[in-house]
Amino acid sequence: MATTNRPSPAKSMAVIHLGWQEYVLPVKDAAAIMAALESAERYDTKGFGDEKLHYVGGEAPNIRMQLLDEASYLQGKFAGPYVAEKTSD
């Protein structure tokens, strides 16, 4: 029995790398995210309750974008989400 559940590929896909995570989306949307984040400032907090301090500024966001060809996108869609194999010690 043939499957009818086939992914419909978007021809222009990009991968956005945000820190340690990667996301696939259309190039147009990826470019919009890149434009929005180009003026972003880093935010961090230290401490708890009344001792909590907020920090804004410093290093630029760790973000980059690369184009993803249609063949790689389709291979990823057919493979599905990556699941790490459990190792027994």
Secondary structure, 3 states (H helix, E strand, C coil): CCCCCCCCCCCCEEEEEECCEEEEEEHHHHHHHHHHHCCCCCEEEECCHHHCEEEECCCCCCEEEEEECHHHHHHHHHHCCCCCCCCCC
